[in-house]
Amino acid sequence: MLIRNAIPADIDAIRAIELASFSDAWSAELLLYDIENPITIFAVAELQPGDFSLPEARVIAYADMSIAADEAEIRSLAVCPDFRKLGVAAELLTQLIACAETNGASAIYLEVRTSNEAAIALYEKNGFEPIATRKAYYAKPKEDAIVYRLSIEPKPPAQAPVSDI
């Protein structure tokens, strides 16, 4: 598996994962905007030919994180349903944390549905701590969000404005 920066040509695969993962999925236009946004780290996990007997490369997951000043926000992290529970999300999260440190962030924030037990377990296993609840944050279906924070030790930025994966 290769973790790399997303490119516009990945949009169909990313959108398919988005639709399979979220009831309030982002549009292709919003996803493409983030792929091209200079303050956003947009990474994909791509299986290579031969992985799981695949004949060609395939994007199976993505993660979207913005960085501004000394704070990062993980806006989305999703894995294709056929490839969940294989450690893909954990590897993407590890890469995002390292990238946030390299870009001078001292904290990473995210929101997660209160019912998303798998995501909650992943974030807590990686040191994220709940700091607030946002009532009725999600609309489809209506549900609260838990806000998580991870304190990290920033490192000098590799390049301006944001260094990639």
Sequence and secondary structure as in RCSB ss.txt:
>XXXX:A:sequence
MLIRNAIPADIDAIRAIELASFSDAWSAELLLYDIENPITIFAVAELQPGDFSLPEARVIAYADMSIAADEAEIR
SLAVCPDFRKLGVAAELLTQLIACAETNGASAIYLEVRTSNEAAIALYEKNGFEPIATRKAYYAKPKEDAIVYRL
SIEPKPPAQAPVSDI
>XXXX:A:secstr
 EEEE  GGGHHHHHHHHHHH TT   HHHHHHHHH TTEEEEEEEE TTGGG SS EEEEEEEEEEETTEEEEE
EEEE GGGTTSSHHHHHHHHHHHHHHHTT SEEEEEEETT HHHHHHHHHTT EEEEEEEEEEETTEEEEEEEEE
E      SSSS    
